[in-house]
Amino acid sequence: ARPMTRGGELFDWARHWLPSRRVRVLDTVFVDGSGTPASWLYTSSKTGEVCEKSEVSWGKIGRRFLKFARDRSFAATLLLADGGRSTVSASHVEAIAKASAEDRATMLRGVAGLQVW
């Protein structure tokens, strides 16, 4: 893990504002238009800084998000590109993590990111 120093065009404000703050950020994964993870932000429990994971894979995302799911009915919030939000179940997160790249792109059409529940 490293302090957040890079990022895509999505939520560019986060790249500039968050690293200088000591705030608690829920694990948040931003995805590109094809459903590929672009960046993964979280708050370091050691330093309190907002950081970006250096290695992002759907397997790691699925395991981390399911670890924090308090209820199988609610595991993540989808952050929609139009500003909306939608909660999804643990089984939905598992399906996204295990899907082929083509199927995942379809499943995440219109989604800008996922946030741990």
C-alpha positions as CSV (number, residue, x, y, z in Angstrom):
1,A,0.0,0.0,0.0
2,R,1.1,3.5,-0.6
3,P,-0.3,7.0,0.0
4,M,-2.6,7.9,-2.9
5,T,-0.6,9.6,-5.6
6,R,-2.2,8.6,-8.8
7,G,-5.6,8.0,-10.2
8,G,-7.9,8.2,-13.2
9,E,-10.2,10.9,-14.3
10,L,-13.1,9.6,-12.1
11,F,-13.3,11.4,-8.9
12,D,-10.2,13.4,-9.6
13,W,-11.0,15.6,-6.6
14,A,-10.3,12.6,-4.3
15,R,-6.7,12.4,-5.5
16,H,-6.1,16.0,-4.5
17,W,-8.2,16.4,-1.4
18,L,-8.1,13.1,0.5
19,P,-4.4,12.4,0.9
20,S,-3.9,15.6,3.0
21,R,-6.7,14.6,5.4
22,R,-7.0,12.1,8.2
23,V,-10.4,10.7,7.3
24,R,-11.9,7.2,7.4
25,V,-12.6,6.2,3.8
26,L,-14.5,2.9,3.2
27,D,-12.7,0.6,0.8
28,T,-13.7,2.0,-2.6
29,V,-12.8,0.6,-5.9
30,F,-13.2,2.8,-9.0
31,V,-13.7,0.9,-12.3
32,D,-13.3,2.0,-15.9
33,G,-15.9,1.6,-18.7
34,S,-14.9,-2.0,-19.2
35,G,-15.3,-3.0,-15.6
36,T,-11.5,-3.1,-15.0
37,P,-10.4,-1.8,-11.5
38,A,-8.8,1.6,-12.0
39,S,-7.9,2.3,-8.4
40,W,-8.7,1.1,-4.9
41,L,-8.8,3.6,-2.0
42,Y,-8.8,2.8,1.7
43,T,-7.7,4.4,5.0
44,S,-4.5,2.9,6.5
45,S,-5.1,1.6,10.0
46,K,-1.4,2.3,10.7
47,T,-1.1,5.9,9.6
48,G,-4.7,7.1,9.2
49,E,-3.8,8.3,5.7
50,V,-5.9,7.6,2.6
51,C,-4.0,5.2,0.5
52,E,-4.3,3.4,-2.8
53,K,-3.6,-0.3,-3.1
54,S,-0.8,-1.1,-5.5
55,E,-2.1,-4.5,-6.6
56,V,-5.8,-4.7,-7.6
57,S,-7.5,-7.9,-8.8
58,W,-11.1,-9.0,-8.7
59,G,-10.1,-11.9,-6.5
60,K,-8.7,-9.6,-3.9
61,I,-11.6,-7.2,-4.2
62,G,-14.1,-10.0,-3.7
63,R,-12.4,-11.5,-0.6
64,R,-12.0,-8.0,1.0
65,F,-15.5,-6.9,0.4
66,L,-17.0,-10.2,1.6
67,K,-14.9,-10.1,4.7
68,F,-16.7,-7.0,5.8
69,A,-20.2,-8.0,4.7
70,R,-22.2,-8.1,7.9
71,D,-25.1,-9.6,6.2
72,R,-25.2,-11.7,3.0
73,S,-28.0,-9.4,1.7
74,F,-25.7,-6.3,1.7
75,A,-22.1,-6.5,0.8
76,A,-21.4,-3.4,-1.3
77,T,-22.7,-0.3,-2.7
78,L,-22.4,0.3,-6.5
79,L,-21.5,3.9,-7.2
80,L,-23.3,4.7,-10.5
81,A,-21.8,6.9,-13.1
82,D,-24.9,9.1,-13.0
83,G,-24.4,9.8,-9.3
84,G,-26.8,7.2,-8.0
85,R,-26.2,4.3,-5.7
86,S,-27.4,0.7,-5.5
87,T,-26.7,-1.9,-2.8
88,V,-25.8,-5.4,-3.8
89,S,-25.7,-8.7,-2.0
90,A,-22.7,-10.9,-1.2
91,S,-23.6,-13.3,-4.0
92,H,-23.6,-10.4,-6.5
93,V,-20.1,-9.4,-5.3
94,E,-19.0,-13.0,-5.7
95,A,-20.5,-13.2,-9.2
96,I,-18.7,-9.9,-10.3
97,A,-15.4,-11.2,-8.9
98,K,-15.6,-14.5,-10.6
99,A,-17.1,-13.4,-13.9
100,S,-15.1,-13.3,-17.2
101,A,-13.9,-9.8,-18.3
102,E,-16.7,-9.7,-20.9
103,D,-19.4,-10.7,-18.5
104,R,-18.1,-8.3,-15.8
105,A,-18.1,-5.4,-18.3
106,T,-21.8,-6.1,-18.9
107,M,-22.6,-6.5,-15.2
108,L,-20.8,-3.2,-14.4
109,R,-22.2,-1.1,-17.3
110,G,-23.0,2.3,-15.9
111,V,-21.0,1.7,-12.7
112,A,-18.1,4.0,-11.7
113,G,-17.1,2.2,-8.5
114,L,-17.9,-0.2,-5.7
115,Q,-17.8,0.7,-2.0
116,V,-17.6,-1.8,0.8
117,W,-20.9,-2.0,2.8
